[in-house]
Amino acid sequence: MSDITIRRATADDSRRLTRLVRGSRAYRGDYAAMVEGYQVGGPYIEHHPVFVAVGESEGEKGGGKVLGFYALLVDEAELDLAFVADGAQGLGIGRLLMEHMTGQAKDAGLGSVRVVAHPPAEEFYLRTGAVRTGTVPPSGRIHWERPELRYDVA
């Protein structure tokens, strides 16, 4: 997996990113409601800094195989989405994406980035430099507490 590129996502990536979110094994069972019907739409991608990690593969339509992506909400200083394809987990893609995200946040003049994490992902965020700052109570379709974390980037 040495040929990994992180590039800005475009509206053309919408379907692939949506499939990655909806198909994630991390959102099965009790967590399925969180991604049911979720769409990473073209307008969202065009409005926010969304970056995608792609691996070079021959014959892959659209510039390589999508290995993962993240979305940074600069105005809110928050990581909104972060996903790594099930088959690419454990290869360092998530760490690479978080390093890229913190670089983008720093370039945007942010001092820190808030993360409201999917509970099973908390350890990943801690291992990649985030610190836990609290807990977000259940709301809407989400019936469980979520860890709140922060990356300091300044």
C-alpha positions as CSV (number, residue, x, y, z in Angstrom):
1,M,0.0,0.0,0.0
2,S,2.9,2.3,-0.6
3,D,1.1,4.1,-3.5
4,I,-1.4,6.0,-1.5
5,T,-2.5,9.5,-2.4
6,I,-4.6,11.9,-0.4
7,R,-6.5,14.3,-2.6
8,R,-9.3,16.7,-2.3
9,A,-12.6,14.9,-2.9
10,T,-15.0,16.1,-5.7
11,A,-18.7,15.8,-6.2
12,D,-17.9,12.8,-8.4
13,D,-16.7,10.9,-5.3
14,S,-20.1,11.2,-3.7
15,R,-21.3,7.7,-4.5
16,R,-18.1,6.0,-3.5
17,L,-17.9,7.8,-0.2
18,T,-21.6,7.2,0.5
19,R,-21.0,3.4,-0.1
20,L,-18.0,3.4,2.2
21,V,-20.1,5.0,5.0
22,R,-23.2,2.8,4.6
23,G,-21.1,-0.4,4.2
24,S,-18.9,0.1,7.2
25,R,-18.8,-2.9,9.5
26,A,-18.4,-0.5,12.4
27,Y,-22.0,0.6,12.0
28,R,-23.8,-2.7,12.2
29,G,-26.1,-3.8,14.9
30,D,-27.1,-1.1,17.3
31,Y,-25.1,1.5,15.4
32,A,-26.8,0.9,12.0
33,A,-29.4,3.6,12.5
34,M,-26.6,6.2,12.5
35,V,-25.7,5.6,8.8
36,E,-29.0,4.3,7.5
37,G,-29.8,6.4,4.5
38,Y,-26.8,8.6,5.0
39,Q,-25.4,10.3,1.9
40,V,-22.1,12.2,1.4
41,G,-23.6,14.5,-1.2
42,G,-21.9,16.5,-3.9
43,P,-22.9,19.9,-2.3
44,Y,-21.4,18.8,1.0
45,I,-18.1,17.7,-0.6
46,E,-17.9,21.0,-2.6
47,H,-18.6,23.1,0.5
48,H,-16.3,21.5,3.1
49,P,-12.7,20.3,2.9
50,V,-13.2,16.6,2.2
51,F,-10.1,14.6,1.5
52,V,-9.9,11.0,0.2
53,A,-7.1,8.5,0.4
54,V,-6.8,6.5,-2.8
55,G,-4.6,3.5,-3.7
56,E,-3.4,3.1,-7.2
57,S,-5.0,0.1,-8.9
58,E,-5.2,-0.6,-12.5
59,G,-8.6,-0.5,-14.0
60,E,-10.2,1.3,-11.0
61,K,-12.6,3.9,-12.3
62,G,-12.2,7.5,-11.0
63,G,-8.6,7.7,-10.0
64,G,-7.9,4.8,-7.8
65,K,-9.5,2.6,-5.1
66,V,-11.0,4.7,-2.2
67,L,-9.3,3.6,1.0
68,G,-10.8,6.2,3.3
69,F,-11.7,9.8,3.7
70,Y,-12.4,12.6,6.2
71,A,-14.4,15.8,6.3
72,L,-13.2,18.8,8.3
73,L,-15.7,21.6,9.2
74,V,-13.4,24.5,9.3
75,D,-16.0,27.1,10.6
76,E,-16.8,24.7,13.5
77,A,-13.3,23.4,14.0
78,E,-14.7,19.9,13.9
79,L,-13.9,16.6,12.3
80,D,-17.3,15.7,10.9
81,L,-16.6,12.4,9.1
82,A,-13.7,9.9,9.1
83,F,-13.9,6.5,7.6
84,V,-11.5,3.8,6.4
85,A,-12.7,1.1,4.2
86,D,-13.1,-2.2,6.0
87,G,-10.5,-3.9,3.8
88,A,-8.0,-1.1,4.4
89,Q,-8.1,-1.1,8.1
90,G,-4.9,-1.8,10.0
91,L,-2.7,-0.5,7.1
92,G,-2.1,3.0,8.5
93,I,-4.6,4.7,6.3
94,G,-6.5,6.2,9.3
95,R,-3.3,7.6,10.8
96,L,-2.3,9.1,7.5
97,L,-5.7,10.8,7.2
98,M,-5.5,12.2,10.7
99,E,-2.0,13.6,10.1
100,H,-3.3,15.2,6.9
101,M,-6.4,16.5,8.7
102,T,-4.3,18.1,11.5
103,G,-2.1,19.7,8.8
104,Q,-5.1,21.1,7.0
105,A,-6.5,22.4,10.3
106,K,-3.3,24.1,11.2
107,D,-3.0,25.7,7.7
108,A,-6.6,27.0,8.2
109,G,-5.5,28.7,11.4
110,L,-7.3,26.4,13.8
111,G,-5.8,25.7,17.2
112,S,-7.7,22.5,17.8
113,V,-10.3,20.2,16.2
114,R,-13.2,18.7,18.0
115,V,-14.2,15.1,17.4
116,V,-17.5,13.5,18.5
117,A,-16.5,9.9,18.0
118,H,-18.3,6.7,17.2
119,P,-17.7,4.8,20.5
120,P,-15.7,1.9,18.9
121,A,-13.4,4.5,17.3
122,E,-12.3,6.3,20.5
123,E,-9.2,4.2,20.9
124,F,-8.1,5.0,17.3
125,Y,-8.4,8.7,17.9
126,L,-6.5,8.5,21.2
127,R,-3.7,6.5,19.5
128,T,-3.5,9.2,16.8
129,G,-3.0,12.1,19.2
130,A,-6.5,13.2,20.3
131,V,-7.3,13.7,24.0
132,R,-10.7,13.0,25.5
133,T,-12.5,16.1,26.7
134,G,-15.9,14.7,27.7
135,T,-19.0,12.8,26.6
136,V,-21.9,13.9,24.3
137,P,-25.3,12.7,25.5
138,P,-27.7,10.8,23.2
139,S,-29.8,12.8,20.8
140,G,-32.1,12.2,17.8
141,R,-31.5,8.8,16.2
142,I,-28.4,8.3,18.3
143,H,-29.4,6.5,21.5
144,W,-25.9,6.2,23.1
145,E,-23.3,8.5,24.6
146,R,-20.4,9.4,22.4
147,P,-16.9,10.3,23.4
148,E,-15.8,13.9,22.8
149,L,-12.2,14.4,21.9
150,R,-9.8,17.1,20.7
151,Y,-6.8,17.3,18.5
152,D,-4.5,20.2,19.4
153,V,-2.9,21.4,16.1
154,A,-1.4,24.8,16.9
